[in-house]
């Protein structure tokens, strides 16, 4: 489904400056880009030092705003591929005065250019597109190459929370995290988790009696 471009998008992005920022577009080749490091200084970005959580594929930012409003002691980087979508979350954060949240427009494959090793405490993957079939495996946010990136980004003992309504994608992700050196636990039966609040999708699916699958993956220190 094609996403309609929002009216006055450029003006809205400028108005969200300080909350919303975009990855450099100078190098389009992923391998070349990640070699040219442009690490984000989180202490400078948030004007303080605190544990950093990152959500990849944040959409309109509903989950991010909920987590940040309830956890003032963390810094939260919400990553979204499209500025057309992320700007909605940035506007909400600004309107509600949520100061511990920033939105970053960036493709997941390019994050290794910007996220310094061992700089994150937690990563959220909420209802990521499952991209069924091996033909599209390289687009998944839990493909082996990105699992390796997540392990690099996380501090010792850092964790990943994942939710999905797609059983096949869940099983695939469980396998890639385990193969990538994480300790993985199926927490589907324990939902809702206190440390993992419900997303808009989860609430919608549960109302329709659609199963929701969740896993917890912890980085194993070697």
C-alpha positions as CSV (number, residue, x, y, z in Angstrom):
1,X,0.0,0.0,0.0
2,X,1.4,3.4,-1.0
3,X,1.5,5.9,1.8
4,X,0.1,9.3,0.9
5,X,2.5,12.2,1.4
6,X,1.4,14.5,4.1
7,X,0.6,18.1,3.2
8,X,3.2,20.7,4.1
9,X,5.6,17.9,5.0
10,X,8.8,20.0,4.7
11,X,7.3,22.7,7.0
12,X,6.2,20.2,9.5
13,X,9.7,18.6,9.6
14,X,11.3,22.0,10.2
15,X,8.8,22.6,13.0
16,X,9.9,19.3,14.6
17,X,13.6,20.2,14.5
18,X,15.3,19.1,17.7
19,X,12.9,16.2,18.1
20,X,13.2,14.8,14.5
21,X,16.4,14.3,12.6
22,X,17.4,12.5,9.4
23,X,20.3,10.2,8.4
24,X,22.8,11.6,5.9
25,X,22.0,10.8,2.3
26,X,25.6,11.2,1.1
27,X,26.4,7.5,0.6
28,X,23.7,5.1,-0.7
29,X,25.8,1.9,-0.7
30,X,25.2,0.3,2.7
31,X,28.6,-1.3,3.0
32,X,30.3,2.0,2.2
33,X,28.0,4.0,4.5
34,X,28.5,1.9,7.6
35,X,32.3,2.2,7.2
36,X,32.0,6.0,7.3
37,X,31.0,6.4,11.0
38,X,28.8,9.2,12.1
39,X,28.1,8.1,15.6
40,X,25.3,9.8,17.5
41,X,26.4,11.4,20.7
42,X,23.4,10.5,22.9
43,X,24.5,12.7,25.8
44,X,24.5,15.7,23.5
45,X,21.3,14.6,21.7
46,X,19.3,14.3,24.9
47,X,21.3,16.9,26.9
48,X,21.8,14.4,29.6
49,X,23.2,10.9,30.3
50,X,20.7,8.1,30.8
51,X,20.2,4.5,29.5
52,X,19.2,4.6,25.8
53,X,16.4,2.5,24.4
54,X,15.8,2.2,20.6
55,X,12.7,1.2,18.7
56,X,13.2,0.2,15.1
57,X,10.1,0.7,12.9
58,X,8.3,3.1,15.3
59,X,5.6,4.1,12.9
60,X,3.6,7.1,14.2
61,X,5.3,6.8,17.6
62,X,2.4,5.8,19.8
63,X,4.3,3.1,21.6
64,X,7.4,5.4,21.9
65,X,5.4,8.2,23.5
66,X,3.7,5.8,25.9
67,X,7.0,4.3,27.1
68,X,8.8,7.7,27.4
69,X,5.9,9.3,29.3
70,X,6.0,6.5,31.8
71,X,9.8,6.2,32.1
72,X,11.4,9.7,32.5
73,X,14.7,8.1,33.5
74,X,15.5,6.7,30.0
75,X,16.4,8.3,26.7
76,X,14.5,6.8,23.7
77,X,15.5,6.8,20.0
78,X,12.5,6.0,17.8
79,X,13.7,4.9,14.3
80,X,11.5,5.0,11.2
81,X,12.3,4.7,7.6
82,X,9.9,7.4,6.3
83,X,9.8,11.0,7.5
84,X,6.2,11.1,6.2
85,X,5.3,8.8,9.1
86,X,7.8,9.8,11.8
87,X,6.8,13.4,11.7
88,X,3.4,12.5,13.3
89,X,5.2,11.0,16.3
90,X,7.6,14.0,16.6
91,X,4.6,16.4,16.6
92,X,2.9,14.4,19.3
93,X,6.1,14.3,21.5
94,X,6.5,18.1,21.1
95,X,2.8,18.8,21.9
96,X,2.9,16.5,25.0
97,X,6.2,17.8,26.2
98,X,8.0,14.5,26.1
99,X,11.6,15.5,26.4
100,X,13.3,12.1,26.5
101,X,12.2,11.0,23.0
102,X,13.9,11.7,19.6
103,X,12.8,10.4,16.2
104,X,15.5,9.3,13.7
105,X,14.6,8.8,10.0
106,X,16.9,6.0,8.9
107,X,16.9,2.6,7.3
108,X,17.8,-0.2,9.7
109,X,20.7,-1.4,7.5
110,X,22.4,2.0,7.9
111,X,22.1,2.1,11.7
112,X,25.6,0.8,12.2
113,X,26.9,4.0,10.8
114,X,25.2,6.0,13.6
115,X,24.9,3.8,16.7
116,X,28.0,3.4,18.7
117,X,28.9,-0.1,20.0
118,X,27.6,-0.9,23.5
119,X,25.6,2.3,23.6
120,X,22.1,0.8,24.0
121,X,20.3,-0.9,26.9
122,X,17.2,-2.1,25.0
123,X,15.8,-2.5,21.5
124,X,12.1,-2.9,20.6
125,X,10.8,-4.5,17.4
126,X,7.1,-4.0,17.3
127,X,5.0,-5.8,14.7
128,X,7.7,-5.5,12.0
129,X,6.7,-6.4,8.4
130,X,7.2,-10.2,8.2
131,X,8.1,-10.2,4.5
132,X,7.1,-13.8,4.0
133,X,9.1,-16.1,1.7
134,X,12.9,-16.5,1.5
135,X,12.9,-14.2,-1.5
136,X,12.3,-11.2,0.9
137,X,14.4,-12.4,3.8
138,X,16.9,-9.6,3.3
139,X,14.2,-7.1,4.2
140,X,13.4,-8.5,7.6
141,X,14.5,-6.6,10.7
142,X,15.6,-9.9,12.2
143,X,17.8,-11.2,9.4
144,X,21.2,-12.4,10.6
145,X,23.1,-9.3,9.5
146,X,20.9,-7.1,11.7
147,X,21.0,-9.5,14.6
148,X,24.8,-9.1,14.5
149,X,24.3,-5.3,14.6
150,X,21.9,-5.4,17.5
151,X,24.5,-7.5,19.5
152,X,27.1,-4.8,18.7
153,X,24.8,-1.9,19.7
154,X,23.8,-3.4,23.1
155,X,25.6,-3.2,26.3
156,X,26.5,-6.3,28.2
157,X,23.2,-7.8,29.4
158,X,21.3,-5.6,26.9
159,X,17.9,-6.9,25.7
160,X,15.6,-7.0,22.8
161,X,11.8,-7.3,23.0
162,X,9.9,-8.4,19.9
163,X,6.1,-8.7,19.2
164,X,4.4,-9.9,16.1
165,X,1.1,-11.4,14.9
166,X,2.9,-13.6,12.4
167,X,3.8,-17.0,13.7
168,X,6.2,-17.8,10.9
169,X,8.1,-14.6,11.4
170,X,8.2,-15.2,15.2
171,X,9.8,-18.6,14.7
172,X,12.2,-17.2,12.2
173,X,13.2,-14.4,14.5
174,X,13.5,-16.8,17.5
175,X,16.0,-18.8,15.5
176,X,18.1,-15.9,14.2
177,X,18.4,-14.4,17.7
178,X,19.5,-17.7,19.1
179,X,22.0,-18.3,16.3
180,X,23.3,-14.8,16.9
181,X,24.4,-15.5,20.4
182,X,21.3,-14.3,22.4
183,X,19.6,-16.1,25.2
184,X,16.0,-16.2,23.8
185,X,12.7,-16.8,25.7
186,X,9.2,-17.1,24.3
187,X,7.1,-14.8,26.5
188,X,3.9,-14.9,24.4
189,X,1.9,-16.6,27.2
190,X,3.1,-13.9,29.7
191,X,1.6,-11.0,27.8
192,X,1.0,-8.2,28.6
193,X,4.4,-7.7,30.2
194,X,4.8,-4.9,32.8
195,X,8.1,-3.8,31.2
196,X,6.6,-4.1,27.6
197,X,3.3,-2.1,27.4
198,X,0.7,-2.9,24.8
199,X,1.1,-1.4,21.4
200,X,-1.8,-0.1,19.3
201,X,-1.5,-3.2,17.0
202,X,-1.6,-5.6,20.0
203,X,-4.7,-4.0,21.4
204,X,-6.4,-4.2,18.0
205,X,-5.4,-7.8,17.4
206,X,-6.4,-9.0,20.9
207,X,-9.8,-7.4,20.4
208,X,-10.2,-9.5,17.3
209,X,-8.9,-12.6,19.0
210,X,-5.8,-12.7,16.8
211,X,-2.8,-14.3,18.6
212,X,0.2,-12.1,19.5
213,X,3.6,-13.7,19.8
214,X,6.5,-12.2,21.8
215,X,10.1,-13.0,22.6
216,X,12.7,-11.6,24.9
217,X,16.4,-11.9,23.8
218,X,19.2,-11.1,26.1
219,X,22.8,-10.4,24.9
220,X,25.1,-13.0,26.3
221,X,28.4,-11.7,27.6
222,X,31.3,-13.7,26.3
